[in-house]
Amino acid sequence: MEGRTRRRLRLADRLKSAVMASSHARRLVLLRHAKSAWPEGVPDHERPLAPRGRRDAPAAGGWLRKADYVPDRVLCSTARRARETWQLAEEKLGAHPETVFEDRVYGASSAELLDLARQTPAEVGTLLIVGHDPAMRGLTLDLASEQPGDAEAEALGRVRTKYPTAAVAVLSFSDDWAALSPGHAHLAAFVVPGEFHAKYGGAR
């Protein structure tokens, strides 16, 4: 009798954990690569970061750590400026999440980025994509639901105006990754490099 009771309790605990995991809020973090240089004769894919980019990228990583948006998994464009951005950001993150350098992020449209995000494993709570504009801005605007007059509307207005290099958007939602769809996420944060440095001390 006691054995059956213990088994039922273990089963109940597992079911409870599964329900909690399925209902846990997920977060998609979109980091545009930091400011890049334009060396003569260098292909676009191989452009390195500019000095400003090398200051802003670690500041972005520091902000992600302090704001508690440390990713479980990273999809990073294979472009050199994106890889260097992630390398510098990771140094200030205080963690080393699984990182996939994904060629499809380079040159992707917002719809193609969404398809990649939908392929995220179920156990991942926070996914970070290090990519490029205009896809970063487009995906943020596509996913966020807007309620007129609230703080999210103000943040979305800023996104529409400009999505600067090294800017970070954080979108939260409660569905499975596969169900992520336009208009069903909350824009939890939109932060630009000047705010990293001014509000959080940055990493110059």
C-alpha positions as CSV (number, residue, x, y, z in Angstrom):
1,M,0.0,0.0,0.0
2,E,2.7,2.4,1.0
3,G,4.6,1.5,-2.2
4,R,1.6,2.4,-4.4
5,T,1.2,5.7,-2.5
6,R,4.8,6.6,-3.0
7,R,4.6,5.8,-6.7
8,R,1.4,8.0,-7.0
9,L,3.2,10.9,-5.3
10,R,6.2,10.6,-7.5
11,L,3.9,10.5,-10.6
12,A,2.0,13.5,-9.3
13,D,5.3,15.4,-8.8
14,R,6.4,14.6,-12.3
15,L,3.1,15.7,-13.7
16,K,3.2,18.9,-11.7
17,S,6.7,19.6,-13.0
18,A,5.7,19.0,-16.6
19,V,2.7,21.4,-16.2
20,M,4.9,24.1,-14.7
21,A,7.5,23.7,-17.4
22,S,4.9,23.9,-20.2
23,S,3.4,27.0,-18.7
24,H,6.6,28.8,-17.8
25,A,7.2,32.0,-19.6
26,R,9.7,31.8,-22.4
27,R,11.9,34.7,-23.6
28,L,13.3,35.5,-27.0
29,V,16.2,38.0,-26.8
30,L,17.2,39.8,-30.0
31,L,20.6,41.3,-30.0
32,R,21.7,43.3,-33.1
33,H,25.4,43.0,-33.7
34,A,27.5,45.9,-32.4
35,K,28.9,48.7,-34.6
36,S,31.1,47.3,-37.4
37,A,33.9,48.8,-39.4
38,W,34.0,49.1,-43.2
39,P,37.6,48.1,-44.2
40,E,38.2,48.6,-47.9
41,G,38.1,45.4,-49.9
42,V,36.6,43.2,-47.1
43,P,33.5,41.3,-47.9
44,D,30.4,42.2,-45.9
45,H,30.4,38.8,-44.2
46,E,33.9,39.4,-42.8
47,R,33.6,43.0,-41.6
48,P,35.0,43.3,-38.0
49,L,33.7,45.4,-35.2
50,A,34.6,49.0,-35.0
51,P,36.1,50.4,-31.7
52,R,32.6,51.6,-30.6
53,G,31.3,48.1,-31.3
54,R,34.0,46.6,-29.1
55,R,32.9,48.9,-26.3
56,D,29.2,48.3,-26.7
57,A,29.2,44.5,-27.1
58,P,30.5,43.6,-23.6
59,A,28.1,46.3,-22.2
60,A,25.2,44.4,-23.7
61,G,26.4,41.2,-22.1
62,G,26.7,42.9,-18.7
63,W,23.2,44.3,-19.0
64,L,21.8,40.8,-19.9
65,R,23.4,39.4,-16.8
66,K,22.3,42.2,-14.4
67,A,18.7,42.2,-15.9
68,D,18.5,38.4,-15.5
69,Y,18.1,37.7,-19.2
70,V,20.9,35.1,-19.4
71,P,20.1,32.8,-22.3
72,D,20.0,29.0,-22.2
73,R,20.8,28.8,-25.9
74,V,22.3,31.2,-28.5
75,L,21.8,31.4,-32.3
76,C,24.5,33.6,-33.7
77,S,24.9,34.8,-37.3
78,T,28.1,33.5,-38.9
79,A,29.1,37.1,-39.9
80,R,32.3,38.1,-38.3
81,R,30.8,41.2,-36.7
82,A,28.0,39.1,-35.0
83,R,30.5,36.4,-33.8
84,E,32.7,39.1,-32.3
85,T,29.7,40.7,-30.7
86,W,28.7,37.5,-29.0
87,Q,32.3,36.7,-28.0
88,L,32.6,40.0,-26.2
89,A,29.1,39.9,-24.7
90,E,29.6,36.3,-23.4
91,E,32.7,37.4,-21.5
92,K,30.5,39.7,-19.3
93,L,27.5,37.3,-19.1
94,G,28.8,35.1,-16.3
95,A,27.6,32.0,-18.2
96,H,28.5,30.0,-21.2
97,P,25.2,28.9,-22.9
98,E,25.0,26.4,-25.8
99,T,25.9,28.4,-28.9
100,V,25.1,27.6,-32.5
101,F,26.7,29.7,-35.2
102,E,23.9,29.6,-37.8
103,D,24.5,30.7,-41.4
104,R,20.8,31.2,-41.9
105,V,20.7,34.1,-39.4
106,Y,23.0,36.1,-41.8
107,G,20.7,37.8,-44.3
108,A,17.6,36.3,-42.8
109,S,14.2,38.0,-43.1
110,S,12.1,38.4,-39.9
111,A,9.9,35.5,-41.1
112,E,12.9,33.3,-41.5
113,L,14.2,34.2,-38.0
114,L,10.8,33.3,-36.6
115,D,11.0,29.9,-38.3
116,L,14.4,29.4,-36.6
117,A,13.0,30.4,-33.2
118,R,10.1,28.0,-33.6
119,Q,12.7,25.1,-33.9
120,T,14.1,25.8,-30.4
121,P,14.0,22.7,-28.1
122,A,11.2,22.7,-25.5
123,E,13.6,22.7,-22.6
124,V,15.1,26.1,-23.5
125,G,13.5,28.9,-21.5
126,T,15.5,31.9,-23.0
127,L,16.8,32.0,-26.5
128,L,19.2,34.7,-27.7
129,I,19.6,35.5,-31.4
130,V,22.6,37.6,-32.4
131,G,21.7,39.0,-35.8
132,H,21.2,41.9,-38.2
133,D,18.8,44.7,-39.1
134,P,16.2,44.9,-40.6
135,A,15.3,41.4,-39.3
136,M,15.8,42.3,-35.7
137,R,13.4,45.2,-35.9
138,G,10.9,43.4,-38.1
139,L,10.7,40.4,-35.8
140,T,10.3,42.6,-32.7
141,L,7.4,44.5,-34.3
142,D,5.8,41.4,-35.7
143,L,5.8,39.5,-32.4
144,A,4.9,42.2,-29.9
145,S,1.3,42.9,-29.1
146,E,0.6,46.6,-28.7
147,Q,-1.8,48.1,-26.1
148,P,-2.2,51.9,-26.8
149,G,-1.0,54.1,-24.0
150,D,1.2,51.7,-22.1
151,A,4.9,51.4,-21.7
152,E,5.1,48.7,-24.4
153,A,3.6,51.1,-27.0
154,E,6.3,53.7,-26.2
155,A,9.0,51.0,-26.5
156,L,7.5,49.8,-29.8
157,G,7.6,53.4,-31.1
158,R,11.3,53.5,-30.3
159,V,11.8,50.2,-32.2
160,R,10.0,51.6,-35.2
161,T,12.1,54.7,-35.2
162,K,15.5,52.9,-34.9
163,Y,17.0,49.6,-33.8
164,P,20.6,50.7,-33.2
165,T,23.6,48.4,-33.3
166,A,24.0,46.5,-30.1
167,A,20.4,47.2,-29.1
168,V,18.5,44.4,-27.2
169,A,14.8,43.6,-27.4
170,V,13.3,41.0,-25.0
171,L,10.1,39.4,-26.0
172,S,8.2,37.1,-23.5
173,F,5.4,34.7,-24.2
174,S,3.9,31.6,-22.5
175,D,3.3,29.2,-25.5
176,D,5.6,26.5,-26.8
177,W,8.4,27.7,-29.1
178,A,6.6,26.0,-32.0
179,A,3.5,28.1,-31.4
180,L,5.3,31.4,-31.4
181,S,3.3,33.7,-33.7
182,P,2.9,37.4,-34.6
183,G,1.1,39.5,-32.0
184,H,1.4,37.0,-29.2
185,A,4.4,38.2,-27.3
186,H,5.1,41.0,-24.8
187,L,7.9,43.4,-25.3
188,A,9.5,43.2,-21.9
189,A,12.5,45.4,-22.7
190,F,14.1,47.4,-25.4
191,V,17.5,48.8,-24.4
192,V,20.1,50.7,-26.5
193,P,23.9,51.0,-25.8
194,G,23.6,54.5,-24.2
195,E,21.3,53.0,-21.6
196,F,23.7,50.1,-20.9
197,H,26.4,52.5,-20.1
198,A,24.4,55.2,-18.3
199,K,22.1,52.9,-16.2
200,Y,24.1,49.8,-15.6
201,G,27.7,50.9,-15.6
202,G,28.4,49.2,-18.9
203,A,31.7,47.6,-19.8
204,R,33.9,50.1,-21.7
